[in-house]
Amino acid sequence: MGINTVPVIYAAICVLTLTAVMLKHKCLFRGIFASAAQGITAVYAVKLIGLVTGTQLAVNWYTLGTAAVLGSPGVALILAVQTLFNT
């Protein structure tokens, strides 16, 4: 398993887990909206905290899209990939 497949597998596991939990609790659309809002808020929170800690996270369509689809785990994924590749 190469380094390029790990983030994709992590993202797939996050999406499947979130979908299963939302279907179990019968709140799919409300859960999707809440997860997207939480992820986008997490991107901006990391951006603001980054001014103090030095962690840089670009706010663009890619990061916002990942955060909207995956929620907070997506933001953690972005930070992990950024740390692994030193960008």
C-alpha positions as CSV (number, residue, x, y, z in Angstrom):
1,M,0.0,0.0,0.0
2,G,1.6,3.2,-1.1
3,I,1.6,6.6,0.6
4,N,-0.9,8.0,-2.0
5,T,-3.7,5.5,-1.1
6,V,-3.7,6.1,2.6
7,P,-5.5,9.5,2.5
8,V,-8.1,8.1,0.1
9,I,-8.8,5.1,2.3
10,Y,-9.1,7.4,5.3
11,A,-11.5,9.6,3.5
12,A,-13.6,6.7,2.4
13,I,-13.8,5.3,5.9
14,C,-14.8,8.7,7.3
15,V,-17.6,9.1,4.7
16,L,-18.9,5.6,5.2
17,T,-18.9,5.9,9.0
18,L,-20.6,9.3,9.0
19,T,-23.3,8.0,6.6
20,A,-23.9,4.9,8.6
21,V,-24.4,6.9,11.8
22,M,-26.7,9.4,10.1
23,L,-28.8,6.7,8.6
24,K,-29.0,4.9,11.9
25,H,-30.3,8.0,13.7
26,K,-32.6,8.9,10.7
27,C,-31.2,12.4,10.3
28,L,-29.3,12.1,7.0
29,F,-29.8,15.6,5.5
30,R,-29.6,17.4,8.8
31,G,-26.5,15.4,9.6
32,I,-24.9,16.2,6.3
33,F,-25.5,19.9,6.7
34,A,-24.2,19.9,10.2
35,S,-21.1,18.0,9.3
36,A,-20.4,20.4,6.4
37,A,-20.9,23.4,8.6
38,Q,-18.7,21.9,11.3
39,G,-15.9,21.1,8.8
40,I,-16.0,24.6,7.2
41,T,-15.9,26.2,10.7
42,A,-12.9,23.9,11.5
43,V,-11.0,25.2,8.5
44,Y,-11.5,28.8,9.6
45,A,-10.6,27.9,13.2
46,V,-7.4,26.3,12.1
47,K,-6.6,29.3,9.9
48,L,-7.2,31.7,12.9
49,I,-5.3,29.5,15.4
50,G,-2.5,29.2,12.8
51,L,-1.7,32.9,13.3
52,V,-0.6,32.0,16.8
53,T,0.8,28.5,16.3
54,G,2.4,28.9,12.9
55,T,0.3,26.2,11.2
56,Q,-0.7,27.4,7.8
57,L,-3.9,26.2,6.1
58,A,-4.9,27.7,2.8
59,V,-8.6,28.5,2.5
60,N,-9.5,27.7,-1.1
61,W,-12.1,25.6,-2.9
62,Y,-10.1,22.3,-2.3
63,T,-9.9,22.7,1.4
64,L,-13.4,24.0,1.8
65,G,-14.8,21.2,-0.4
66,T,-12.9,18.5,1.5
67,A,-14.1,20.0,4.8
68,A,-17.7,20.2,3.5
69,V,-17.7,16.6,2.4
70,L,-15.8,15.0,5.2
71,G,-16.4,17.4,8.1
72,S,-13.8,17.8,10.8
73,P,-12.0,14.5,9.9
74,G,-11.4,16.1,6.5
75,V,-9.6,19.0,8.1
76,A,-7.5,16.6,10.1
77,L,-6.8,14.7,6.9
78,I,-5.7,18.0,5.2
79,L,-3.4,18.8,8.1
80,A,-2.0,15.2,8.2
81,V,-1.2,15.3,4.4
82,Q,0.3,18.7,4.7
83,T,2.5,17.5,7.5
84,L,3.6,14.3,5.6
85,F,4.5,16.2,2.5
86,N,5.9,19.3,4.2
87,T,4.1,21.8,2.1
